[in-house]
Amino acid sequence: MLSFNDEIDHPIEVLDLLTDLNREHGTRVVMVLHDLNLAARYVDRIVALATDKIHAAGTQGDILTEETVAEVFSLRTRIIRDPVSDTPMMIPIGRHNRAERDGGHARSAGAGTD
């Protein structure tokens, strides 16, 4: 059984290999990824399922929006540009997020409260 939890570099190696197969041999690849940031980096199209039905389908930019992630996963996020791949990157917002608690202004670690 293939597990991405064994080594930190394992998913990247597998996704790179699948990308090589697609680009060099035209092999079509269909996969299930729960890591939205990896999906954004490696796939051409995303299908988002909610309640066993297709909720949305399209490119990374079409699907990885704050609204779609909230609707499908009930998760608040911020979507920014990935500085490595220039694709959408999801930043989850938990209930205890400091920037949200401080009115949207993030403080650096160790910053005083004066």
Secondary structure, 3 states (H helix, E strand, C coil): CCCCCCCCCHHHHHHHHHHHHHHHHCCCCCCCCCCHHHHHHHCCCEEEEECCEEEEEECHHHHCCHHHHHHHHCCCEEEEECCCCCCEEEEECCCCCHHHHCCCCCCCCCCCCC
